[in-house]
Amino acid sequence: MDMGLKDKVAWVTGATGAIGREIALAFAREGAKIAISARSESALRELADEIEQVGSVALAISVDVTNTVGVGNAAEQVVAQMGRIDVLATTVAVPAFGPFLEIDGNVFRQALEVKYLGYINCFQAVLPHMSERGSGAIVAITGTGGKQPINIHLPGGSVNAALNLILKGLANEYGPQNIRVNAASPGPIMSERQQQMIDAGMGNPAKGVPLGRLGEAVEVADAVVFLASERAAYITGQVLSLDGGGIKAL
């Protein structure tokens, strides 16, 4: 199926993580031009090489999403070198796990600064460009902890819940400008981060998942590409759970 993404410009932040990498490669396979950002220049160069091997164009920008000015400059660089920003896909992992009373308050502040405010920096950097063009799609990775609490992951889960609300508000505000805003919300995904949660006492993360297994990063990437594509042109303000059916009715 043609996803309508050929020659579109997709900016993927947090691109060197397990999910971010698969998102960038998935857009590349659809023929999009890719801007990738993260803090590690060496990891970005490696990913840029992979994207180019797929046959796409890659622009690597080292930036910390907590740096408001740096994120704004990165967006300007994407527009200057690639012409526009059609899609923003944001993903940041917040490694903050443990029983509530054992988590230092600084961990909650870090989760707010890195993921919540980091995402907001990215939204504020791209929305003026999308508004000027009268089109765009934002897809943010939030996580099912924002819908259903995970006791050992309350810092990240509470941030995800706040982001879900922000995203719905942005969908309402920018829908009239043909800008769609959605969240892809993964449950347990096979990754180094998932292993950290298991080590912190989560137990078997596949227990209670109707499909009986952990998800894969590429499955999250496929959903992100769909939400950003022309095939999802009438979808906005949604939080799509990617959890094998693990979220129960609340």
C-alpha positions in Angstrom: 0.0 0.0 0.0 1.3 3.4 -0.9 1.5 5.5 2.3 1.9 8.8 0.4 5.2 9.6 2.1 7.6 9.6 -0.9 9.8 12.7 -0.8 8.1 14.0 2.4 10.5 15.3 5.1 10.3 13.4 8.4 12.2 14.6 11.5 12.7 11.9 14.1 14.0 13.0 17.5 15.5 10.5 19.9 16.4 8.6 16.7 19.3 6.5 18.0 17.1 4.6 20.6 15.6 1.2 19.8 12.3 2.6 18.7 13.6 5.8 17.2 16.0 3.9 14.9 13.2 1.7 13.6 11.0 4.7 13.0 13.7 6.5 11.0 14.3 3.4 8.9 10.6 2.8 8.3 10.1 6.3 7.0 13.2 5.8 4.8 11.8 2.6 3.3 8.6 4.6 2.4 10.7 7.0 0.4 10.7 9.9 2.8 13.7 12.2 3.4 14.9 11.8 7.0 16.3 14.3 9.5 17.5 12.5 12.6 18.5 14.0 15.9 19.9 12.7 19.3 22.8 13.6 21.5 25.3 11.1 20.3 27.1 12.2 17.1 28.7 8.9 16.4 25.4 7.0 16.8 23.7 9.5 14.5 26.4 9.0 11.8 25.9 5.2 12.0 22.1 5.6 11.6 22.5 8.1 8.8 24.6 5.5 6.9 21.9 2.9 7.4 19.3 5.3 6.1 21.3 6.1 3.0 21.8 2.4 2.4 18.1 2.0 2.2 18.2 4.6 -0.6 17.0 7.7 1.3 18.5 11.0 2.2 19.6 11.6 5.8 20.4 14.7 7.7 21.9 14.1 11.2 21.7 16.9 13.8 23.2 16.4 17.3 20.9 18.2 19.8 19.6 17.8 23.3 15.8 18.2 23.3 16.0 19.9 26.7 17.8 22.8 25.0 15.0 25.0 23.8 17.3 27.2 21.6 19.1 24.1 20.3 15.9 22.4 19.2 14.6 25.6 17.5 17.9 25.9 15.6 17.7 22.2 14.6 14.2 22.8 13.2 15.5 25.8 11.2 18.4 23.6 9.9 16.0 20.9 8.7 13.9 23.5 6.9 17.0 25.2 5.4 18.6 22.0 4.1 15.5 19.9 3.3 13.0 22.5 2.4 10.3 21.8 5.0 9.1 19.6 7.8 6.1 17.4 6.9 6.3 15.0 9.9 7.7 15.1 13.4 8.1 11.9 15.3 9.3 12.2 18.8 10.6 9.5 21.1 12.5 9.7 24.3 13.1 6.9 26.9 13.0 7.9 30.6 14.8 5.2 32.5 13.2 5.8 35.9 12.0 2.7 37.6 11.3 1.5 41.2 8.9 1.7 44.1 7.4 5.1 44.6 9.0 5.8 48.0 12.4 4.8 46.7 12.4 7.2 43.7 14.2 10.5 44.4 12.4 13.6 43.6 15.1 14.5 41.1 14.0 11.5 39.0 10.5 13.0 38.6 12.1 16.4 37.7 14.3 14.7 35.1 11.3 12.9 33.6 9.6 16.3 33.3 12.6 18.0 31.8 13.7 15.4 29.4 10.4 14.0 28.0 7.6 16.4 28.8 9.5 19.7 28.2 11.7 18.0 25.6 8.7 17.1 23.6 7.1 20.5 24.0 10.3 22.1 22.7 10.0 19.9 19.6 6.3 20.7 19.1 6.9 24.4 19.5 9.8 24.3 17.0 7.9 22.6 14.2 4.4 23.9 14.5 5.2 27.4 13.1 6.7 25.8 10.0 3.7 23.4 9.6 1.2 26.2 10.1 2.9 28.4 7.5 2.6 25.5 5.0 -0.9 24.5 6.1 -0.2 20.9 6.6 1.8 18.5 8.8 1.7 15.5 11.1 3.1 15.0 14.6 3.3 11.5 16.1 4.7 11.3 19.7 5.7 8.1 21.5 4.1 8.2 24.9 3.7 4.7 26.4 0.8 2.9 27.9 1.8 3.9 31.4 0.1 7.2 30.5 -3.3 5.3 30.3 -2.9 2.6 32.9 -0.4 3.1 35.8 2.6 0.8 36.1 3.5 1.0 39.8 7.3 0.9 39.2 7.2 3.4 36.4 5.2 6.3 37.8 7.7 9.1 36.8 7.5 8.2 33.1 3.8 7.2 33.2 2.7 10.5 34.7 4.6 12.4 32.1 3.0 10.2 29.4 -0.4 11.0 30.7 0.3 14.7 30.6 1.7 14.5 27.1 -1.5 12.6 25.9 -3.5 15.5 27.1 -1.2 18.1 25.4 -1.4 16.2 22.2 -5.2 16.1 22.2 -5.2 19.8 22.9 -2.8 20.5 20.0 -5.0 18.3 17.7 -8.0 20.5 18.5 -6.0 23.7 18.0 -4.2 22.9 14.8 -6.7 20.6 13.1 -8.2 23.7 11.2 -4.7 24.2 9.8 -4.6 20.6 8.4 -2.0 19.5 11.1 -2.7 16.2 12.6 -1.4 15.3 16.1 -1.5 11.7 17.5 0.3 9.5 20.0 1.6 6.0 19.5 1.5 4.3 22.9 3.7 1.2 23.2 3.3 -1.4 25.9 6.2 -3.8 26.7 8.6 -3.7 23.8 11.8 -5.9 23.5 14.6 -3.4 24.3 17.3 -2.6 26.8 14.9 -0.3 28.6 12.4 -3.2 29.0 15.1 -5.3 30.6 15.7 -2.4 33.1 12.1 -2.5 34.1 12.3 -6.3 34.6 15.4 -5.8 36.8 13.5 -3.2 38.8 10.9 -5.7 39.8 8.2 -5.5 37.1 8.2 -9.3 36.7 7.2 -11.0 33.4 6.0 -8.1 31.2 4.2 -10.5 28.8 2.0 -11.9 31.5 -1.5 -10.7 31.0 -0.9 -9.6 27.4 -3.5 -11.4 25.3 -1.1 -11.9 22.4 1.3 -13.6 24.8 4.5 -11.8 23.9 6.5 -8.6 24.0 6.2 -6.2 21.1 9.0 -5.3 18.7 10.3 -1.8 17.9 9.6 -2.3 14.2 5.9 -2.8 15.1 5.8 0.5 16.8 7.5 2.1 13.8 4.9 0.7 11.4 2.2 2.3 13.5 4.0 5.6 13.6 4.4 5.6 9.8 0.7 4.8 9.3 -0.4 7.7 11.7 1.9 10.1 9.8 0.8 8.9 6.4 -2.0 9.9 3.9 -3.7 6.7 4.8 -4.5 8.2 8.2 -5.6 11.6 6.9 -8.8 11.6 9.0 -7.1 10.5 12.3 -6.1 13.1 14.8 -6.2 13.6 18.6 -5.8 9.8 19.2 -3.6 7.8 21.5 -3.1 4.4 19.8 -2.2 1.6 22.2 0.4 -0.8 20.8 0.4 -3.3 23.6 -0.9 -6.7 22.4 -4.3 -5.9 24.0 -2.7 -5.4 27.5 -4.6 -2.2 28.4 -7.8 -3.2 30.2 -11.0 -1.2 30.2 -10.8 1.6 32.8 
